[in-house]
Structure formats: C-alpha cells, structure tokens
Amino acid sequence: MIRGRVMGEVWATKKAPRLAGRKLILVAETCITAGAERPTGRVVVATDLLDAARGDTVVVAFGSGARNAECPGSRDVLVDAAVVQIVDGSSTPGAD
C-alpha cells in the first residue's frame, strides 16, 4: 500500500466492459520526511471506491488487496490499484 494525494481523474470513451461505472483517479505517492509530506515522483491510476476528491490524502492498495477491496473473493477483477481509505489524519513517530 502507499499513501498519496489525489491529483485528478482519468476518463475514456472506450474501456474494458468490466470497468464500466468505475471512477479512475490519478494518485501521486507521498512520503513523510522531516515531518513534511513530500511527493516521491511516482503517480498511479487507481479505482476510486470512496469518491475521493482532488487534494485528498488517500491510501491505495495494490494487487490482490485492491481486487478484494473492489470485489471480495473474486479473482477475475480487472483492477491492480484501488483507493481503500481517505486519510483524516496520522501521526509520525518522534514528532511532537
């Protein structure tokens, strides 16, 4: 899983039928160094299960975790990354 910030949305007029009705978003991975959130340069496309908005901090699951979040128990879901949490806050060890 990664923590990241929603940058925007991805849309298409043609897509795989199993993705019909799915919202896809761009998420910029972030890390926390010296108490500040910084982008790593990695950007992923993820299905948005929670209706995240631009600027929201989110947690993205990958692989089987993303597929199980999208459709529990299914092995034939066309998803490799899914937003599974909108972050309200977090703490950093050692920060006061």
C-alpha positions as CSV (number, residue, x, y, z in Angstrom):
1,M,0.0,0.0,0.0
2,I,1.0,3.6,-0.5
3,R,-0.1,6.9,0.9
4,G,-0.7,9.6,-1.7
5,R,-2.6,12.7,-2.8
6,V,-5.3,12.7,-5.4
7,M,-4.2,14.8,-8.5
8,G,-7.2,14.3,-10.8
9,E,-9.4,12.0,-12.7
10,V,-8.9,9.7,-15.7
11,W,-11.7,9.1,-18.2
12,A,-12.1,7.3,-21.5
13,T,-14.8,6.9,-24.1
14,K,-13.7,3.2,-24.7
15,K,-12.7,0.9,-21.9
16,A,-12.9,-2.8,-20.9
17,P,-16.5,-3.7,-20.1
18,R,-15.7,-4.8,-16.5
19,L,-14.5,-1.2,-15.8
20,A,-17.9,0.3,-16.7
21,G,-19.1,2.6,-14.0
22,R,-15.7,2.7,-12.2
23,K,-14.1,6.0,-11.5
24,L,-10.4,6.1,-12.1
25,I,-8.2,8.7,-10.4
26,L,-4.5,9.8,-10.5
27,V,-2.7,9.5,-7.2
28,A,0.7,11.0,-6.5
29,E,2.6,8.9,-4.0
30,T,3.9,10.8,-1.0
31,C,6.3,10.1,1.9
32,I,6.9,12.0,5.1
33,T,10.4,13.2,5.8
34,A,11.4,15.7,8.5
35,G,7.7,16.0,9.4
36,A,6.6,17.2,6.0
37,E,4.7,15.4,3.3
38,R,6.7,15.3,0.0
39,P,5.9,13.7,-3.4
40,T,8.1,10.8,-4.4
41,G,7.5,11.3,-8.2
42,R,5.5,8.1,-8.6
43,V,2.0,8.5,-10.0
44,V,-0.5,5.6,-10.1
45,V,-4.0,5.2,-11.6
46,A,-6.4,3.6,-9.1
47,T,-10.1,2.8,-8.9
48,D,-11.9,5.1,-6.5
49,L,-14.2,3.2,-4.2
50,L,-14.7,6.1,-1.8
51,D,-15.4,9.1,-4.0
52,A,-12.1,10.9,-3.1
53,A,-11.7,14.5,-4.3
54,R,-8.7,16.3,-5.8
55,G,-6.3,17.1,-3.0
56,D,-7.5,14.3,-0.6
57,T,-4.8,12.2,1.0
58,V,-5.6,8.5,0.4
59,V,-4.3,5.0,0.9
60,V,-4.0,2.9,-2.2
61,A,-3.9,-0.9,-2.1
62,F,-2.3,-3.0,-4.9
63,G,-2.7,-6.5,-6.3
64,S,-4.9,-8.9,-4.5
65,G,-5.7,-6.3,-1.8
66,A,-7.1,-4.0,-4.5
67,R,-9.1,-6.8,-6.1
68,N,-10.6,-7.9,-2.8
69,A,-11.5,-4.3,-1.9
70,E,-13.2,-3.9,-5.3
71,C,-14.9,-7.3,-5.3
72,P,-14.3,-9.6,-2.3
73,G,-13.5,-13.2,-3.2
74,S,-13.2,-12.6,-7.0
75,R,-10.0,-13.4,-8.9
76,D,-11.1,-12.1,-12.2
77,V,-11.4,-8.4,-11.5
78,L,-9.6,-6.0,-13.8
79,V,-8.1,-3.9,-11.0
80,D,-4.5,-3.6,-9.7
81,A,-4.8,-0.5,-7.6
82,A,-7.7,0.8,-5.5
83,V,-8.3,3.6,-3.1
84,V,-9.2,2.0,0.2
85,Q,-9.0,4.9,2.7
86,I,-9.4,8.7,2.7
87,V,-6.9,9.8,5.4
88,D,-8.3,12.2,8.1
89,G,-5.0,12.4,10.0
90,S,-1.9,10.5,11.0
91,S,0.9,10.6,13.5
92,T,4.6,10.4,12.8
93,P,6.9,8.6,15.3
94,G,9.2,11.0,17.1
95,A,7.1,14.1,16.2
96,D,5.8,16.3,19.0
